[in-house]
Amino acid sequence: MILSFKNKTAVVLVLLFGAFLPSKAQVTSSQIDSLVDEAMSKFNVAGLAIGVVQDGKIIHSKGYGYTNAETKKSVTENTNFAIASNSKAFTATAMAILVEQGKLKWDTKVKSIIPEFTMYNSYVTDNFTIEDLLSHHSGMGLGQGDLMWFPDGNDFKIEDMLKAFADVTPEAGFRTEMQYNNILFFIAGEVIARVSGMSWEDFIAKEIMEPIGMESSVTSINRIGSLELAKPHTSASGKLVVLPDYAPQVNGAAAGIYANVNDLCNWMMLNLNHGTFGDTTIFHMKTQEDHLWKMQTVTSPNRNPKYNAHFGGYGLGWFLGDLNGNLVVSHSGGMPGMLSKTTLITDKNVGIVILTNTSDDGAMVFSALTNTLVDAFVGVESADWIGKYARYYKNNAAFADSVLQAAWAKVDYKKAGPYDKGITGTYQDSWFGDLVIQEKEGKLMLSCLRSPKLTGELFYYEDFTYLVKWDYQDMNADAFVKFEMDENVKPTGFSLEGISPNIDFSFDFDDLNIQKVK
């Protein structure tokens, strides 16, 4: 067979893994090292770590690059990263443990444990179960409510989350479709605390981490102590900039764990061995089959024809799908400067975890590396995933930059807007609280009182629309501020809409109903 290659990356991948691999594929550490070198040459990431397990053994566990681009301290296999939403599988496992202990059932109503829990109508409130908390099919929109924890530094408590959805309009029917929601996982963490009598953090540590030897991982940033820790970074400016650590959350059930690849290899082996690690049983196979890895919410299968995929969906804390006849269980995680993915190819008894500490290049790195390794293990033709993601990222970033530049190019920074005086005052959303527009030191400022990092200067754009440049720039969340005016051109409210097409869905501005109150 004669092969032709468009670039160096394609050559590297075929030399490493071959065009096809047998069903019992083997990947060596040196091959992974070469793959990482290639990826890091294409993307601007400070550091990353990779763990791979196969047949109950760790075949690779290693760090690359730096924990901190300023200090140049090296990442090791014991360096902790924020694993963000990969924490959700731990929360689902904690629920499984409580069910097996007989302390609750999967169909236990949330309101029977948390009487103050309230959803958008009485039927949903009364019938919302433990499984519903973990399945992303509540009827709420994508990321709805995330402004209660994103960005950090806000004053929202679990008590706010328990009632936040009482006065909102759902986007879909209850249990009808997948709409990712973090807040319900925080509520799941509160269920675990009330049923177990321990904080979520203590329960996860005692019932899961300690028994399987996750000795160097923690359930909250405030427990990191002297353990190795990677700092988050952004590469948005083209240079690596160190970001502050994310503040502790109301609990860690949605995104709170800090872990390293060495420990996460044990976590993957626990799940691949259906709840048993060594001589320790955390949960039973039937629980995994009937609940954790059972399709709760249907999505679409992988559309790449080479995988011959037939289904996709979400179980409890895990995404589910099939690739080339193999069940694949996975989850990704993302917080400012911290991006990661865990993938279990269950029929091959293989697990892959990749942790990175740079936005947004880290997402491209974990995607390209995961896809390349998955192709090798499931035995499909190699693809130039590194090259594909590099091209996609370049084009996507260029498009987003052009949108941002076009928006800000319309601003006359030296000229006051025609409505500057009229739009000042206090506005309010039912769960997000007060937003105040006022003049400060010659600047027109918008302040979200319960989330102080969302404070920024307003600039007139066009018609009844302004732009806000937030003081918070760890992620690009600058927004259009679109005022609604009455017949006397007096503001009655406004809406927020992200300017960048790449804005993170957790900046769920579109779910706010902001009305002027004074």
C-alpha positions in Angstrom: 0.0 0.0 0.0 1.3 3.4 -0.9 0.7 6.2 1.7 0.9 9.9 1.2 0.9 12.4 4.0 0.1 16.1 4.0 2.1 17.0 7.1 4.6 15.8 9.7 1.9 15.0 12.2 0.2 12.4 10.1 3.5 10.7 9.6 4.2 10.7 13.3 0.8 9.2 14.1 1.1 6.4 11.6 4.7 5.6 12.7 3.5 5.5 16.3 0.3 3.5 16.0 0.1 2.1 12.5 -2.8 2.6 10.0 -4.7 -0.1 11.8 -4.1 -1.9 15.1 -5.2 -5.3 16.3 -8.1 -5.5 18.7 -5.7 -6.0 21.7 -3.8 -2.8 20.9 -0.7 -2.0 23.0 0.6 1.6 23.3 3.9 2.3 25.0 5.0 5.2 27.1 7.6 6.2 24.6 4.9 6.4 21.9 2.8 8.6 24.2 5.8 10.8 24.9 6.3 11.4 21.2 2.6 12.2 20.7 2.7 14.7 23.5 5.8 16.4 22.1 4.0 16.8 18.8 0.9 18.2 20.5 2.8 20.7 22.6 4.6 22.0 19.6 1.2 22.9 18.0 -0.6 24.3 21.0 0.4 26.8 23.6 -0.1 25.0 26.9 1.9 25.4 30.1 1.7 21.8 31.2 -0.3 18.6 31.1 -0.4 15.1 32.5 -1.5 11.8 31.1 -2.5 8.6 32.8 -3.3 5.4 30.8 -4.4 2.1 32.3 -5.0 -1.3 30.6 -6.0 -4.6 32.0 -5.8 -3.5 35.6 -2.3 -2.0 35.3 -0.9 1.5 34.8 0.9 1.6 31.5 1.6 5.3 31.6 1.5 8.1 34.2 3.5 11.2 33.5 3.6 15.0 33.6 4.9 17.4 30.9 5.7 21.0 30.8 5.2 23.4 33.8 2.9 23.8 36.7 3.5 27.5 36.5 4.9 29.3 33.4 6.6 31.8 35.7 8.4 29.5 38.1 9.0 26.8 35.5 8.3 24.1 38.1 7.8 20.8 36.2 4.5 18.9 36.1 4.8 15.3 37.5 2.4 12.4 37.8 1.5 13.6 41.3 0.7 17.2 40.3 -2.9 18.1 41.1 -5.1 19.8 38.6 -8.7 21.0 38.9 -10.6 18.2 37.2 -13.8 20.3 37.2 -16.8 18.4 35.9 -15.0 15.1 36.0 -16.0 15.4 39.7 -19.6 14.6 38.7 -18.8 10.9 38.4 -17.6 10.9 41.9 -20.8 12.5 43.1 -22.9 9.8 41.2 -20.7 7.1 42.8 -21.3 8.6 46.2 -25.1 8.4 45.6 -24.6 4.7 44.6 -22.8 4.0 47.8 -25.7 5.6 49.9 -28.2 3.5 47.9 -26.2 0.3 48.5 -26.1 1.3 52.2 -29.8 1.5 52.2 -29.9 5.2 53.1 -31.8 6.2 50.1 -33.2 4.9 46.8 -32.6 6.0 43.2 -36.2 7.1 43.0 -36.2 8.9 46.3 -37.8 12.3 45.9 -35.4 15.1 46.5 -38.1 17.1 48.4 -38.3 14.2 51.0 -34.7 15.0 51.9 -34.6 18.7 51.3 -38.1 20.1 52.0 -37.2 23.6 50.7 -36.1 22.2 47.3 -38.3 24.0 44.6 -38.4 23.7 40.9 -40.4 25.6 38.3 -43.8 23.9 38.9 -45.3 21.8 41.6 -45.3 18.5 39.6 -41.6 18.7 38.8 -40.8 19.8 42.4 -42.8 16.9 43.9 -41.5 14.2 41.5 -37.8 15.2 41.1 -35.7 12.2 42.1 -32.1 11.5 43.0 -31.5 10.1 39.5 -33.0 13.3 38.0 -30.3 15.4 39.8 -27.6 13.4 38.0 -29.1 13.1 34.5 -29.2 16.6 32.9 -32.9 16.2 31.8 -34.6 18.6 34.2 -36.1 20.8 31.5 -33.8 23.7 32.4 -31.7 25.2 29.7 -28.0 24.7 29.1 -26.0 26.0 32.0 -29.0 27.7 33.5 -28.2 29.0 36.9 -24.4 28.8 36.5 -24.0 32.5 37.3 -24.5 31.4 40.9 -21.0 29.8 40.9 -19.4 31.2 37.8 -17.2 33.3 38.0 -16.0 32.7 41.5 -16.1 35.4 44.2 -19.9 35.6 44.3 -22.0 35.4 47.5 -24.5 32.6 46.4 -25.0 29.8 48.9 -26.6 26.4 48.6 -29.8 27.9 50.0 -30.0 30.1 46.9 -29.5 27.2 44.6 -32.3 25.1 46.2 -34.9 27.7 45.3 -33.4 29.4 42.3 -35.5 27.6 39.7 -38.8 28.4 41.3 -39.6 31.4 39.1 -37.9 30.6 35.9 -39.3 29.3 32.6 -38.0 25.8 31.5 -36.7 25.3 28.0 -37.9 21.8 27.5 -40.2 19.3 29.1 -39.2 17.4 32.2 -37.2 14.3 31.4 -37.4 14.9 27.6 -34.0 16.0 26.5 -30.4 16.6 27.5 -29.6 20.1 28.8 -26.4 20.2 30.9 -26.9 21.7 34.3 -24.3 22.2 37.1 -26.6 23.6 39.8 -28.5 20.3 40.2 -25.2 18.5 41.0 -24.5 21.1 43.7 -27.9 20.1 45.1 -27.0 16.4 44.8 -24.0 17.3 47.0 -26.3 18.7 49.6 -28.4 15.5 49.4 -25.3 13.5 50.1 -24.4 15.8 53.1 -27.9 15.5 54.7 -28.2 11.8 54.2 -24.7 10.8 55.3 -24.2 13.4 58.0 -20.9 14.3 56.5 -20.0 17.1 54.1 -19.7 16.1 50.4 -16.0 16.7 50.7 -15.6 14.4 53.7 -17.8 11.7 52.2 -15.9 11.5 48.9 -12.6 11.4 50.7 -13.6 8.7 53.2 -15.8 6.5 51.0 -14.0 6.7 47.7 -10.6 8.3 47.6 -9.0 6.8 50.7 -10.1 3.2 50.1 -8.7 3.2 46.5 -5.4 4.9 47.4 -6.1 8.4 46.0 -3.7 9.7 48.7 -2.5 12.9 47.0 -5.8 14.2 45.7 -8.3 16.4 47.5 -12.0 17.3 47.4 -11.5 21.1 47.6 -8.8 23.6 46.8 -8.8 24.6 50.5 -7.5 21.2 51.3 -4.5 21.2 49.0 -2.0 22.1 51.7 1.6 21.3 50.6 0.5 18.9 47.8 1.7 19.6 44.2 -0.6 22.0 42.4 -0.7 23.2 38.8 -1.6 26.8 38.4 -4.3 27.7 35.8 -3.2 29.8 32.7 -4.7 31.5 29.8 -3.1 31.8 26.3 -5.7 34.2 24.9 -3.1 37.0 24.3 -0.7 34.6 22.6 1.4 34.5 25.8 0.9 32.3 28.8 -0.6 34.2 31.7 -1.0 32.7 35.2 -4.5 33.0 36.6 -5.6 32.9 40.2 -6.8 29.6 41.7 -10.6 29.2 41.6 -12.2 29.9 44.9 -13.8 27.0 46.9 -17.4 26.3 45.8 -20.5 25.8 47.9 -19.6 22.1 47.7 -17.5 20.1 45.2 -20.2 18.0 43.8 -20.2 19.6 40.3 -16.6 20.6 39.9 -14.6 20.7 43.1 -12.0 17.9 43.0 -8.3 18.5 42.5 -6.5 15.3 41.5 -3.4 13.9 39.7 -3.1 11.3 37.0 -1.4 8.8 39.3 -4.5 8.7 41.6 -6.9 9.0 38.7 -5.5 5.8 37.3 -6.8 4.1 40.4 -10.2 5.8 39.9 -10.3 4.5 36.3 -9.4 1.0 37.3 -12.1 1.0 40.0 -14.7 1.8 37.3 -13.3 -0.5 34.7 -13.4 -3.3 37.3 -17.1 -2.5 38.0 -16.7 -1.1 41.5 -13.8 -3.1 42.9 -10.3 -2.0 43.4 -7.9 -4.7 44.6 -9.7 -6.3 47.6 -11.9 -3.2 48.1 -15.5 -3.0 46.8 -16.9 0.5 46.6 -20.1 -0.4 44.7 -21.4 -3.4 42.9 -21.5 -4.2 39.1 -25.3 -4.3 39.1 -25.4 -0.7 40.3 -23.1 0.3 37.5 -25.1 -1.6 34.9 -28.5 -0.6 36.0 -27.9 3.0 37.0 -24.4 4.6 36.6 -23.9 3.3 33.1 -27.5 3.0 32.0 -28.7 5.6 29.5 -30.8 8.2 31.4 -30.8 10.9 28.7 -30.4 10.3 25.0 -28.1 12.4 22.8 -26.6 11.7 19.3 -24.0 9.1 18.5 -20.6 10.0 17.1 -21.2 10.9 13.4 -17.7 9.9 12.1 -18.5 6.9 9.9 -15.3 5.1 10.8 -16.5 4.4 14.3 -19.8 2.8 13.2 -21.5 4.3 16.3 -25.1 3.7 17.2 -25.9 5.6 20.3 -25.0 8.4 22.6 -26.3 9.7 25.9 -25.8 10.4 29.5 -25.9 8.0 32.4 -25.4 9.2 36.0 -22.3 11.4 36.0 -20.9 9.9 32.8 -21.4 10.3 29.0 -22.1 7.1 27.2 -21.5 6.1 23.6 -20.1 3.3 21.3 -17.1 3.4 19.0 -16.3 0.5 16.7 -18.3 -1.9 18.8 -16.9 -0.8 22.1 -18.8 0.9 25.0 -17.0 4.2 25.8 -17.7 6.0 29.0 -16.3 9.5 29.4 -16.5 13.0 30.9 -14.7 16.2 30.4 -14.1 19.1 32.7 -13.5 22.8 32.3 -12.8 25.8 34.5 -10.7 28.9 33.9 -7.3 27.6 32.9 -8.0 24.0 33.7 -9.3 21.6 31.1 -9.4 17.8 31.3 -11.0 14.6 30.0 -11.5 11.0 31.3 -12.2 8.2 28.9 -13.0 4.5 29.6 -13.0 2.1 26.7 -14.8 -0.6 28.8 -14.6 -3.5 26.4 -10.9 -3.0 26.0 -10.4 -2.5 29.8 -8.6 0.7 28.9 -8.7 4.1 30.7 -7.2 7.4 29.5 -7.1 10.6 31.6 -5.6 13.9 30.4 -5.2 17.0 32.6 -4.2 20.4 31.3 -3.7 23.8 32.9 -4.2 26.3 30.0 -7.4 27.8 28.4 -8.2 27.4 25.6 -5.4 25.4 24.0 -5.8 22.7 26.7 -9.2 21.6 25.3 -7.6 21.1 21.9 -4.7 19.1 23.4 -6.9 16.8 25.5 -9.3 16.3 22.5 -6.5 15.6 20.0 -4.6 13.3 22.3 -7.7 11.4 23.6 -8.9 10.8 20.0 -5.5 9.6 18.8 -5.2 7.1 21.7 -8.8 6.0 21.4 -8.3 5.3 17.7 -5.3 3.1 18.6 -7.1 1.1 21.3 -10.4 0.5 19.4 -8.5 -0.4 16.2 -9.6 2.1 13.6 -7.5 4.0 11.0 -5.2 6.7 12.4 -6.2 10.3 11.8 -4.2 13.5 12.1 -6.2 14.6 15.1 -3.4 17.1 16.2 -3.4 18.7 12.8 -7.2 18.8 12.6 -7.6 20.4 15.9 -4.8 22.9 15.3 -6.5 24.0 12.1 -9.9 24.1 13.7 -8.6 26.1 16.7 -6.7 28.6 14.4 -9.8 29.2 12.3 -12.2 29.3 15.2 -10.1 31.8 17.2 -9.6 34.0 14.1 -13.4 34.1 13.6 -14.1 34.9 17.3 -11.4 37.6 17.2 -13.0 39.2 14.1 -16.4 39.3 15.8 -14.9 40.9 18.9 -12.9 43.4 16.9 -15.9 44.4 14.7 -18.0 45.0 17.8 -15.5 47.1 19.7 -14.6 49.0 16.5 -18.0 50.7 16.5 -17.4 52.2 19.9 -16.4 55.9 20.1 -14.5 55.9 23.4 -14.3 59.7 23.5 -18.1 60.3 23.1 -20.8 59.8 25.7 -23.7 57.7 24.7 -27.1 59.3 24.1 -28.8 57.4 26.9 -26.0 57.4 29.5 -28.0 59.5 32.0 -31.3 57.7 31.4 -30.2 54.1 31.9 -28.7 54.6 35.4 -30.5 53.0 38.2 -31.2 49.6 39.8 -32.3 46.5 37.9 -33.2 43.1 39.2 -33.4 39.4 38.2 -35.5 37.0 40.4 -32.5 34.8 41.3 -29.4 36.7 40.3 -30.4 39.8 42.4 -29.6 43.4 41.8 -27.6 44.9 39.0 -26.8 48.6 39.3 -25.8 51.1 36.6 -24.2 54.3 37.9 -21.5 56.8 37.0 -18.3 56.4 38.9 -15.3 58.7 38.4 -16.4 59.7 35.0 -17.2 56.1 33.8 -20.6 54.5 33.3 -20.4 51.3 35.3 -22.6 48.1 35.4 -22.2 46.1 38.7 -23.8 42.7 39.5 -24.0 43.1 43.2 -24.0 39.4 44.1 -21.2 38.6 41.7 -18.7 41.5 42.1 -16.3 40.2 39.4 -19.1 41.0 36.9 -18.5 44.7 37.2 -17.5 46.6 34.1 -17.5 49.8 32.1 -20.4 50.4 29.6 -19.7 51.8 26.2 -22.4 53.0 23.7 -22.7 50.7 20.7 -25.8 51.4 18.6 -29.5 51.9 18.9 -30.4 51.0 22.5 -27.4 48.7 22.9 -24.2 49.2 24.9 -21.1 46.9 25.4 -19.8 46.0 28.8 -16.1 45.2 29.4 -16.0 43.3 32.6 -13.2 43.8 35.1 -13.1 39.9 35.1 -11.0 38.9 32.1 -9.9 35.3 33.1 -12.3 34.3 30.4 -13.9 36.4 27.7 -17.4 37.2 28.8 -17.8 40.8 27.6 -21.4 41.3 26.6 -23.9 43.3 24.6 -26.3 45.1 27.0 -29.6 45.5 25.1 -32.0 47.9 26.8 -35.8 47.7 26.5 -37.4 51.1 26.3 -41.0 52.3 26.9 -42.8 54.8 24.7 -41.0 57.7 26.5 -37.6 56.1 25.8 -37.2 55.2 29.5 -35.5 51.8 30.2 -37.8 49.0 31.6 -35.0 46.4 31.6 -32.2 45.0 29.7 -30.8 41.7 28.4 -27.1 40.5 28.3 -25.7 38.6 25.4 -22.1 37.5 25.1 -20.1 39.2 22.3 -17.8 36.3 21.5 -19.2 33.3 19.8 -16.9 31.3 22.0 -18.2 32.5 25.3 -18.5 29.7 27.9 -22.1 28.5 28.4 -21.8 29.0 32.1 -22.1 32.7 31.5 -25.8 32.1 31.1 -26.7 35.7 30.6 -29.6 34.8 28.3 -31.5 33.1 31.2 -31.7 36.3 33.1 -34.9 38.4 33.2 -33.6 41.8 34.2 -36.2 44.5 35.0 -35.7 48.0 36.2 -36.9 48.5 39.8 -35.7 52.0 40.6 
